[in-house]
Amino acid sequence: MTKELICICCPQGCRLTVSDESGELTVTGYTCKRGIEYGKTEATAPTRVITTTVAVTGSSWCRLPVKTAGGVPKSKIFDCMDAINQVTVQAPVHTGDVVLSNILETGVDVVAARTIE
């Protein structure tokens, strides 16, 4: 297996090549060490941070911006969105408050990205 990727860890946008030779992943084309980890993760188990909104009551605002506190498996994004879309929070809520804990047993929390009094 060989995958060609563009690294998104820094502004350089290195063109990475990830190869699986004899059961060991090798990454070439990186200029910083973050590229190695990014390439290996993206080739084997890609994750993404989800940003969206949830309903909020008790405020003049009707939506609260939220995000996952870390990456969730790319294959679970639509299921995560289904779960997030079921959430309604009551104001006040503060930036960083956990809105949904351990979404889909991924170990990742969904947190508020804004304070709403």
N, C-alpha and C positions, 0 to 999 in steps of 0.2 A: 504494500500500500504506500502510495506517495500522495501527499496533499500539498497544494500550493495555497498559502494564506497571506494576507496582509495583516501585520501586527497592529493592534490598536492601543497598545500600552503607553505609547508616547507619541509625540507629533511626527517622529521620523517615518512612520509607516513602512517599516522594513518588510521586504518580500521574503517570507519564510518558506522553506521546504521541509516538510515533516515526512520522514521515511521510517518504515518499520522493517528493519533488516535483522534477520535472525532473532525475532522476538523482542528487540530493543528499539525504542523510539529514538531517532536522532533528529535534531533540528539544526538547520543551517540557514544562513542569511540574516541572522539577528545582529544587532550592534550593542544591545544591552542584555543583561541576564534575565530581565523580565520577559523577553521574547522567547526564551527557552520554555519557561513554564506555560506561557500563553499558547505556544504552538502545541505542546503536548496535551494540554487540557482541551483545546479547541478540536484537536484531531480525535480524541478519545471520548470525552464527556463534556461537550460544550454547555456553558451556562450563560444566563442573561439576567440582568437586573430589570425588573418590571416597574414601570412608572405609570400610574393611572390615578383615578379619583374614586372616592366612595361617597355615599350620601351622608349628610350631616343634618341633625335636627337641633333645635334650640339656639339657632343663630340666624343672622341675616344671610349668611352664606349657605348655599344648598349643596355644595360639593367640597370635599376635603382632598387635597393632593396627597397621595401616598406612594411609597415605593418599597420594594423588598430591600431588606438590610444587607443582602448579599445576592449572589447569583443563584438562580434556580435552574434545574436541568431544562435545557431547551425543549425537550420532548414534553414537558409538563406545563408549558406557558399557557396554553388554552385552558387547561384544567384549573390552573391557578387563577386565571382571569374569571372563570365561572365562580370560584369560591369568593374571590374579592368582590365581585358584583353583588353578592348576597349580603354584604356588610353595610350596616348603618351605624354611625357613631353619634353620641350625644355630646354637644359642646358643653363645657370647654374642653378642648383638646390641644396638646402642646407638641411642638416639633420633637420627634423622637419617640413619642408615646407609641406603644405597641397596639396596633389596631387588630391584627390577626396573628396569633402566635403559631409558630411552626407549621406554616402553610403546607398542606398535603404531606406532612411528615418529612419535609425536606431539611428541617433544622434551621430554616430561614423565617424570620419574622417579617410581617408587613408593618411599616411604621409611618406615622404622620410626617409629612414633609412641610407642614406649615402649622403655625399656632392660630387657632380660631377660638376667640373668647365667647 
